[in-house]
Amino acid sequence: MKILVLNCGSSSVKYKLIDMPKGDVLAEGGVEKLGLPDSFLKLKMPDGKKVVLEKNMPEHTVAVDFILSTLKSEEYGCIKDYSEIEAVGHRLAHGGSKYANSVEIGPEVIKTLEECTDLAPAHNPANIKGIQAVSAILPNIRQVGVFDTAFHQTMPDYAYMSTLPYEMYEKHGVRRYGFHGTSHRYVSHRACEILGVDFNSINIITCHIGNGASIAAIQKGKVIDVSLGLTTVSGLMMGTRCGDVDPGALTFVMEKENMTVAQLSEMINKKSGVLGVSGVSSDMRDLEAAIQKGNKRAILAMKMYDYRIKKYIGSYAAALGGVDLIVFTGGVGENQWTTREIACEGLEFMGIKIDKSINTDLHSEEKVISAADSKCKVMVVPTDEEYLIAKDTMEILSK
């Protein structure tokens, strides 16, 4: 079964064509700068060579149509006819508290996406456009939605409820939802598969660390807490997002700087975090280069970044009543050994001890990095959200 996986953003459309159940990736790439005159499609050939195809793509239907025509082209394609694609799986951002599992897309799903637009204004409208684009081009194809919030819907009310007045929950749905759920689900299950342990019998902390980041606490198969909340701004310090901050500081800064709500949102989403503290960049490679040159603000930003990861691991270990497995994933989690090492340092009293020689040499591969005498296993597992979306799509449509 060939399944096309789409991840539609406001200015991008990423895709993979996956042959299931084998999981072979037949094609992958993405449209960037969607809506701008210099938009383009960048794809990866089977030999690893990257190709850039320029085309003016003003909106999602044009982008999806270009992706499909490229998949069928003589020069860059891997299919002869669209009928070879049996289904489309979509990564969907926010399903509120309605969906705890992936679901075949119909009018009710689109209605939920529309209702949750205020909670994910940059993502849900783009997700809807992606679904509509596929429907316009391939009207008879079945589509499945995999929500980023679904995996976290097992949280107990005392963990997901906000401390604001209860009517804010009743009127506006203000609560903790969490994101990166597809990634947390994939790496937690995959780690247990590698170790040969039962997912439903152990306590796991999954650390999705990248430009956007979150940590989840999974107790015997169920998420009981996650660092991201109503929006994608809370929790860890991120590339440009502030993470946890005193809300009183926000109103204080608004008054002092005479800020509008829109300006405050811009600051906490796009001008804070690693970029805001370092003044250098939101990219960890740039930050590390600045640290090598002795940049004090870059050094401070990195210390803050790593410290918050450690704090969340410690607090979630307490919430779980002990942790058996810690998994690192995401761009930073998979590739930056220093962050993994510092996040685990000082946690030996909890039975967490990494093997520094293994950890230092590891970049983006499945590996146990904990020491032989560590009571808690520590692993790196590269995430594969597209595979999980394809798997869910296959399973739902084969029922």
C-alpha positions in Angstrom: 0.0 0.0 0.0 1.5 3.3 -1.1 0.6 6.1 1.3 1.4 9.8 0.7 2.1 11.6 4.0 1.6 15.3 4.0 2.6 17.9 6.7 1.1 21.2 5.6 2.3 24.4 7.2 1.4 28.0 6.5 4.3 28.4 4.1 5.4 24.8 3.5 4.2 21.4 2.5 6.5 18.4 3.4 5.8 15.0 2.0 6.9 11.4 1.9 5.5 8.6 -0.2 5.9 5.4 1.9 5.3 1.8 0.8 3.5 0.1 3.7 3.8 -2.2 5.6 7.5 -2.4 4.7 8.0 1.3 5.5 10.1 1.9 2.4 10.4 5.6 1.6 9.8 5.9 -2.2 10.0 9.7 -2.4 10.4 12.6 -0.1 10.8 16.4 -0.2 8.9 19.6 0.4 7.6 22.9 -0.9 9.1 25.9 0.7 8.3 29.6 0.6 4.7 28.8 -0.4 2.8 31.9 -1.3 5.9 33.8 -2.3 7.1 34.4 -5.9 10.4 32.5 -5.3 8.7 29.3 -4.0 10.3 25.9 -4.8 10.1 22.2 -4.3 13.2 20.5 -2.9 13.3 16.7 -3.2 15.6 13.9 -2.3 16.5 11.4 -5.0 17.1 7.7 -4.2 20.9 8.2 -4.5 20.7 11.0 -1.9 21.1 13.8 -4.4 19.0 16.9 -3.7 17.1 18.6 -6.5 15.4 22.0 -6.4 12.5 22.7 -8.7 11.4 26.4 -8.9 7.7 27.2 -9.4 5.4 29.9 -8.4 3.0 28.3 -5.9 0.6 30.9 -4.5 -1.4 28.4 -2.4 -1.7 24.8 -1.2 -3.7 23.3 -4.1 -1.0 24.4 -6.5 1.7 23.0 -4.2 0.0 19.6 -3.7 -0.6 19.4 -7.4 3.1 20.1 -8.2 4.1 17.4 -5.6 1.8 14.9 -7.2 2.9 15.7 -10.8 6.6 15.4 -9.7 5.9 12.0 -8.2 4.6 10.9 -11.6 7.2 12.7 -13.7 9.6 10.7 -15.9 12.7 12.4 -14.5 12.0 12.6 -10.8 9.0 10.3 -10.3 8.4 6.9 -8.8 4.8 6.2 -9.9 3.2 5.9 -13.3 -0.4 6.8 -12.2 -2.1 8.5 -9.3 -4.1 5.4 -8.7 -0.9 3.8 -7.2 -1.4 6.1 -4.2 -4.0 4.4 -2.1 -4.4 6.9 0.7 -3.1 10.2 2.1 -2.2 10.6 5.8 -2.0 14.2 7.2 -0.2 15.5 10.2 -2.8 17.6 12.0 -1.8 20.1 14.7 -4.7 20.6 17.1 -7.8 18.4 17.7 -8.6 19.9 21.1 -9.8 17.2 23.5 -12.1 15.5 21.0 -9.6 13.1 19.4 -7.4 10.6 21.3 -6.7 8.6 18.2 -6.0 9.0 14.5 -9.2 9.2 12.4 -10.4 9.0 8.8 -11.1 12.5 7.6 -14.6 13.6 6.9 -16.7 16.8 7.5 -16.7 16.3 11.3 -12.9 16.3 11.5 -12.7 19.4 9.4 -15.3 21.1 11.6 -13.1 20.2 14.7 -10.0 21.7 13.0 -12.0 24.9 12.3 -13.2 25.0 15.9 -9.6 24.7 17.2 -8.2 27.3 14.9 -7.9 29.8 17.7 -5.7 27.3 19.6 -3.4 26.7 16.6 -3.8 29.7 14.3 -0.6 29.0 12.3 -1.2 25.3 11.8 -4.9 24.3 11.7 -5.9 26.6 8.7 -2.9 25.2 6.8 -3.9 21.6 7.7 -7.5 22.3 6.4 -6.1 23.7 3.1 -3.9 20.6 2.7 -6.9 18.3 3.1 -9.0 20.4 0.7 -6.2 20.5 -1.9 -6.0 16.7 -1.9 -9.8 16.4 -2.2 -9.8 18.9 -5.2 -7.1 16.9 -7.1 -7.9 13.3 -6.0 -11.6 13.5 -5.0 -12.0 9.8 -4.4 -8.9 9.1 -2.3 -9.4 8.3 1.4 -7.6 10.6 3.9 -6.6 10.0 7.5 -5.7 12.6 10.1 -3.1 12.1 12.8 -3.3 14.7 15.5 -0.3 16.1 17.4 -2.4 16.4 20.5 -4.0 12.9 20.5 -1.3 11.0 22.3 -1.5 13.3 25.3 -5.3 12.9 25.9 -4.7 10.4 28.6 -3.5 13.1 31.0 -5.5 13.3 34.3 -7.5 16.4 34.9 -5.3 17.6 37.7 -2.4 17.6 35.2 -4.1 19.2 32.2 -6.3 21.8 34.0 -5.1 25.5 34.1 -5.0 27.4 37.4 -6.9 30.3 35.8 -10.6 30.6 36.8 -12.5 27.4 35.9 -14.8 29.4 33.5 -11.9 30.0 31.2 -11.9 26.2 30.6 -15.6 26.1 30.2 -15.9 29.1 27.9 -12.6 28.9 25.9 -11.1 25.4 26.4 -8.1 26.8 28.3 -6.1 23.7 29.5 -3.0 21.8 28.7 -3.1 19.9 25.4 0.5 19.2 24.5 2.0 18.8 21.1 4.7 16.6 19.3 2.4 13.7 20.3 3.2 11.7 17.1 6.9 12.0 17.8 6.5 11.1 21.5 4.4 8.1 20.6 6.8 6.8 17.9 10.0 7.0 19.9 8.5 5.6 23.2 7.1 2.6 21.4 10.3 2.2 19.2 12.6 2.3 22.3 10.5 -0.4 24.0 10.7 -2.5 20.8 14.5 -2.2 20.7 14.8 -3.1 24.4 12.3 -5.9 24.2 10.2 -4.5 27.0 6.4 -4.0 27.4 5.4 -0.4 26.7 2.5 -0.7 29.2 4.7 -1.9 32.1 7.4 0.8 32.5 7.7 4.5 33.1 9.2 6.6 30.3 10.3 10.2 29.9 10.5 11.2 26.2 12.5 14.4 25.3 11.7 15.8 21.9 14.4 18.5 21.7 14.7 20.7 18.7 13.9 24.3 17.6 10.5 23.5 19.1 10.7 21.2 22.1 8.7 19.2 24.7 9.0 16.5 27.3 6.4 13.9 28.1 5.9 11.7 31.1 4.5 8.3 30.1 3.3 6.0 33.0 2.7 2.4 31.9 1.5 3.3 28.5 -0.4 6.5 29.3 0.8 10.1 29.1 0.3 11.8 32.5 2.0 15.1 31.8 3.6 17.1 29.0 5.5 20.4 29.0 3.7 22.1 26.1 0.3 23.4 27.1 -2.6 25.3 25.5 -0.1 26.6 22.9 3.4 25.7 21.7 5.0 28.4 23.9 5.2 26.8 27.4 7.6 24.4 29.0 11.2 24.2 27.8 13.3 27.1 26.4 13.2 26.8 22.6 14.8 28.3 19.5 12.7 31.4 19.4 10.0 30.6 22.0 10.3 31.6 25.6 9.0 28.5 27.4 7.9 28.8 31.0 7.9 32.4 32.2 6.3 34.4 35.0 3.0 35.6 33.6 3.4 38.7 35.7 6.6 39.5 33.8 4.6 39.5 30.6 2.1 42.1 31.8 5.0 44.1 33.3 6.8 44.2 30.0 3.6 45.0 28.1 3.1 48.1 30.3 6.8 49.2 30.2 7.1 48.7 26.4 3.6 49.8 25.6 3.0 46.6 23.7 -0.1 45.3 22.0 -1.2 41.7 22.4 0.1 41.0 18.8 3.5 42.5 19.7 3.7 40.4 22.9 2.8 37.3 20.9 5.5 38.1 18.4 8.0 38.5 21.2 7.3 35.3 23.1 7.0 33.2 19.9 9.6 34.6 17.6 12.1 36.7 19.5 12.7 34.9 22.8 14.3 31.6 23.8 17.8 30.8 22.5 17.7 33.7 20.0 16.4 36.2 22.5 18.9 35.4 25.3 22.0 34.8 23.1 21.3 37.6 20.5 23.1 35.3 18.1 20.7 32.8 16.5 18.0 30.2 17.2 20.2 27.6 15.5 22.3 25.4 17.8 25.1 25.2 15.3 25.5 29.0 15.3 25.2 29.1 19.1 28.0 26.5 19.5 30.2 28.5 17.2 29.6 31.6 19.3 30.4 29.6 22.5 33.7 28.5 21.0 34.6 32.2 20.6 33.7 32.9 24.2 30.4 34.8 23.6 29.0 35.1 27.2 25.4 35.5 26.2 25.6 32.4 24.0 27.2 30.5 26.9 24.4 31.7 29.2 21.7 30.7 26.7 23.1 27.2 26.4 23.3 26.7 30.1 19.7 27.9 30.5 18.6 25.6 27.7 20.2 22.4 29.2 19.2 23.3 32.7 15.5 23.4 31.9 15.6 20.0 30.3 17.2 18.6 33.4 14.5 20.2 35.6 11.7 18.7 33.6 13.3 15.2 33.7 13.6 15.5 37.5 10.1 16.7 38.0 8.6 14.1 35.7 10.5 11.4 37.4 8.8 12.5 40.6 5.4 12.6 39.0 5.9 9.1 37.6 7.2 7.7 40.9 10.4 6.7 39.3 11.6 6.4 35.7 12.8 3.3 33.8 13.6 4.8 30.5 14.6 8.2 29.1 14.5 8.8 25.3 16.1 11.7 23.5 14.9 12.7 20.0 14.5 15.7 17.7 17.2 17.7 15.9 19.1 18.6 19.1 18.2 15.5 21.1 19.5 13.3 18.3 22.7 15.2 17.4 23.9 17.4 20.3 25.7 15.1 22.8 26.6 17.9 25.2 22.9 18.6 25.8 22.2 14.9 26.5 25.2 14.7 28.9 24.4 17.9 30.8 20.7 17.0 31.1 21.6 13.7 32.8 24.5 14.9 34.9 23.7 15.0 38.6 20.8 12.6 38.3 22.9 9.6 39.4 20.9 9.6 42.7 17.9 8.7 40.6 19.7 5.8 38.9 20.4 7.8 35.8 24.0 7.4 34.5 25.1 7.7 30.9 28.2 6.2 29.2 30.1 9.3 28.1 32.2 7.5 25.5 29.1 6.1 23.7 27.2 9.4 24.0 30.0 11.6 22.6 30.3 9.5 19.4 26.6 9.3 18.7 24.7 11.3 16.1 21.1 10.5 15.0 21.1 6.8 15.4 19.2 4.3 17.6 21.4 3.6 20.6 21.4 2.9 24.3 23.7 5.6 25.8 23.3 4.7 29.5 26.1 3.0 31.4 26.0 -0.7 32.1 25.3 -0.1 35.8 22.6 2.6 35.2 19.3 1.6 36.8 17.5 3.7 34.2 18.0 3.1 30.5 18.8 6.2 28.5 18.5 6.1 24.7 18.6 8.1 21.5 15.9 7.2 19.0 15.6 9.3 15.8 11.9 10.2 15.4 9.9 9.1 12.3 6.6 10.8 12.5 5.9 10.1 8.8 6.2 6.4 9.2 3.8 6.4 12.2 1.3 8.5 10.2 1.5 6.0 7.3 1.1 3.1 9.8 -2.0 4.7 11.4 -3.4 5.4 7.9 -2.9 1.8 6.8 -4.4 0.4 9.9 -7.5 2.6 9.9 -8.2 2.0 6.2 -7.7 -1.7 6.4 -10.4 -2.1 9.1 
